[in-house]
Amino acid sequence: LEVFGQQWSWAYRLPGADGVLGTADAEWVNGENPLGVNPHDRFGKDDLIVEGGEVYLPVDKPVKLLLRSIDVLHNFYVPEFRAKMDMVPGMVTYIWLIPTRTGTFEVLCAEYCGTAHPFMRGYVSVVEAEEYQEWLQEQLTFEEYANGGSETGAGTRLARR
Protein backbone atom coordinates (compact mmCIF):
# COMPACT_ATOMS: atom_id res chain seq x y z
CA LEU A 1 0.00 0.00 0.00
CA GLU A 2 1.33 3.41 -0.91
CA VAL A 3 0.35 6.36 1.27
CA PHE A 4 0.52 9.77 -0.34
CA GLY A 5 0.57 12.92 1.82
CA GLN A 6 -0.02 16.32 0.30
CA GLN A 7 -1.08 19.60 1.86
CA TRP A 8 -3.65 18.84 3.36
CA SER A 9 -5.00 15.46 2.45
CA TRP A 10 -4.25 11.75 2.22
CA ALA A 11 -4.50 9.48 -0.80
CA TYR A 12 -3.58 5.83 -1.31
CA ARG A 13 -2.55 3.42 -4.05
CA LEU A 14 -2.84 -0.34 -3.88
CA PRO A 15 -1.67 -3.01 -6.32
CA GLY A 16 -4.36 -4.13 -8.72
CA ALA A 17 -5.15 -7.59 -10.07
CA ASP A 18 -1.50 -8.25 -11.02
CA GLY A 19 -0.43 -7.78 -7.39
CA VAL A 20 2.35 -5.35 -8.37
CA LEU A 21 2.49 -1.61 -7.77
CA GLY A 22 3.59 0.26 -10.87
CA THR A 23 6.39 2.76 -10.61
CA ALA A 24 5.71 6.31 -9.51
CA ASP A 25 7.76 9.47 -9.26
CA ALA A 26 7.29 13.15 -8.52
CA GLU A 27 8.15 13.93 -12.16
CA TRP A 28 4.79 12.42 -13.21
CA VAL A 29 2.71 14.45 -10.73
CA ASN A 30 0.24 16.81 -12.40
CA GLY A 31 -3.45 17.72 -12.21
CA GLU A 32 -4.55 14.53 -13.98
CA ASN A 33 -2.06 12.31 -12.12
CA PRO A 34 -1.76 13.63 -8.55
CA LEU A 35 -0.05 10.45 -7.26
CA GLY A 36 2.67 10.50 -9.90
CA VAL A 37 1.98 7.01 -11.29
CA ASN A 38 4.15 6.32 -14.33
CA PRO A 39 1.62 6.28 -17.20
CA HIS A 40 4.00 4.14 -19.31
CA ASP A 41 4.40 1.35 -16.75
CA ARG A 42 2.07 -1.54 -17.58
CA PHE A 43 2.10 -2.65 -13.93
CA GLY A 44 0.56 0.66 -12.86
CA LYS A 45 -2.51 0.61 -15.10
CA ASP A 46 -4.46 -1.69 -12.76
CA ASP A 47 -3.27 -0.04 -9.52
CA LEU A 48 -6.17 1.11 -7.37
CA ILE A 49 -6.37 4.83 -6.57
CA VAL A 50 -8.06 5.92 -3.35
CA GLU A 51 -8.55 9.61 -2.60
CA GLY A 52 -10.56 11.21 0.14
CA GLY A 53 -8.59 10.13 3.17
CA GLU A 54 -10.10 6.71 3.98
CA VAL A 55 -8.46 3.39 3.24
CA TYR A 56 -9.39 -0.15 4.23
CA LEU A 57 -6.98 -2.82 5.47
CA PRO A 58 -7.61 -6.50 6.11
CA VAL A 59 -7.33 -7.62 9.73
CA ASP A 60 -4.46 -9.94 10.72
CA LYS A 61 -2.55 -9.47 7.44
CA PRO A 62 0.91 -7.86 7.26
CA VAL A 63 0.91 -4.54 5.42
CA LYS A 64 3.88 -2.61 4.10
CA LEU A 65 3.13 1.11 3.83
CA LEU A 66 5.25 3.03 1.31
CA LEU A 67 5.13 6.70 2.32
CA ARG A 68 5.55 9.59 -0.14
CA SER A 69 5.15 13.37 -0.10
CA ILE A 70 5.65 15.80 -2.96
CA ASP A 71 5.33 19.11 -1.18
CA VAL A 72 6.52 19.36 2.44
CA LEU A 73 7.37 17.14 5.39
CA HIS A 74 4.43 15.08 6.61
CA ASN A 75 4.19 12.28 9.17
CA PHE A 76 1.79 9.34 8.85
CA TYR A 77 0.52 8.58 12.34
CA VAL A 78 -2.19 6.19 13.53
CA PRO A 79 -2.05 6.23 17.34
CA GLU A 80 -3.82 2.87 17.76
CA PHE A 81 -1.25 1.22 15.50
CA ARG A 82 1.56 2.65 17.63
CA ALA A 83 3.28 3.52 14.39
CA LYS A 84 4.32 6.76 12.77
CA MET A 85 6.83 7.66 10.12
CA ASP A 86 8.05 10.80 8.41
CA MET A 87 7.24 11.45 4.78
CA VAL A 88 10.00 13.42 3.06
CA PRO A 89 9.59 14.99 -0.40
CA GLY A 90 11.70 13.08 -2.92
CA MET A 91 12.09 10.02 -0.69
CA VAL A 92 10.10 6.87 -0.11
CA THR A 93 9.99 5.78 3.52
CA TYR A 94 8.11 2.76 4.79
CA ILE A 95 6.75 0.91 7.81
CA TRP A 96 5.38 -2.58 8.30
CA LEU A 97 2.43 -3.36 10.52
CA ILE A 98 -0.18 -6.02 11.18
CA PRO A 99 -3.63 -4.66 12.12
CA THR A 100 -4.86 -7.02 14.83
CA ARG A 101 -8.37 -5.72 15.50
CA THR A 102 -11.20 -4.37 13.42
CA GLY A 103 -12.37 -0.79 13.70
CA THR A 104 -11.95 2.66 12.23
CA PHE A 105 -8.89 4.59 13.32
CA GLU A 106 -7.91 8.19 12.69
CA VAL A 107 -4.89 9.02 10.53
CA LEU A 108 -3.09 12.18 11.59
CA CYS A 109 -0.19 14.17 10.23
CA ALA A 110 2.23 14.42 13.14
CA GLU A 111 4.49 16.98 11.43
CA TYR A 112 3.56 20.63 11.18
CA CYS A 113 2.94 20.92 7.42
CA GLY A 114 1.36 24.35 7.02
CA THR A 115 -1.61 26.45 8.01
CA ALA A 116 -4.24 23.72 7.54
CA HIS A 117 -2.16 21.06 9.30
CA PRO A 118 -4.80 20.38 12.01
CA PHE A 119 -7.31 19.46 9.30
CA MET A 120 -5.09 16.85 7.60
CA ARG A 121 -6.97 13.86 8.89
CA GLY A 122 -8.13 10.60 7.43
CA TYR A 123 -9.24 7.14 8.48
CA VAL A 124 -8.04 3.57 8.28
CA SER A 125 -10.81 0.99 8.53
CA VAL A 126 -9.57 -2.46 9.50
CA VAL A 127 -12.10 -5.03 8.33
CA GLU A 128 -12.55 -8.75 7.77
CA ALA A 129 -11.20 -10.20 4.50
CA GLU A 130 -14.61 -10.43 2.78
CA GLU A 131 -15.46 -6.77 3.43
CA TYR A 132 -11.96 -5.76 2.31
CA GLN A 133 -12.41 -7.57 -1.02
CA GLU A 134 -15.80 -5.89 -1.53
CA TRP A 135 -14.25 -2.49 -0.86
CA LEU A 136 -11.41 -3.19 -3.32
CA GLN A 137 -13.96 -3.91 -6.07
CA GLU A 138 -15.42 -0.40 -5.63
CA GLN A 139 -12.11 1.41 -6.26
CA LEU A 140 -11.00 2.89 -9.57
CA THR A 141 -7.88 1.63 -11.30
CA PHE A 142 -5.26 4.15 -12.39
CA GLU A 143 -6.31 3.63 -16.00
CA GLU A 144 -9.95 4.36 -15.14
CA TYR A 145 -8.89 7.34 -13.02
CA ALA A 146 -6.75 8.73 -15.86
CA ASN A 147 -9.76 8.41 -18.19
CA GLY A 148 -11.99 10.32 -15.79
CA GLY A 149 -13.71 7.18 -14.53
CA SER A 150 -15.34 6.65 -17.92
CA GLU A 151 -14.78 2.89 -17.99
CA THR A 152 -16.84 2.36 -14.86
CA GLY A 153 -19.22 5.28 -15.20
CA ALA A 154 -17.88 6.55 -11.88
CA GLY A 155 -17.22 10.00 -13.30
CA THR A 156 -16.14 12.29 -10.51
CA ARG A 157 -16.61 9.84 -7.65
CA LEU A 158 -13.11 10.49 -6.30
CA ALA A 159 -13.55 14.24 -6.31
CA ARG A 160 -16.70 13.96 -4.17
CA ARG A 161 -15.14 11.94 -1.34
Secondary structure by P-SEA (a helix, b strand, c coil): cbbbbccccccbbbbcccccccccccccccccccccccccccccccbbbbcccbbbbbccbbbbbbbbbcccbbbbbcccccbbbbbbcccccbbbbbbccbbbbbbbcccccccccccbbbbbbbbcaaaaaaaaaacccaaaaaacccccccccccccc
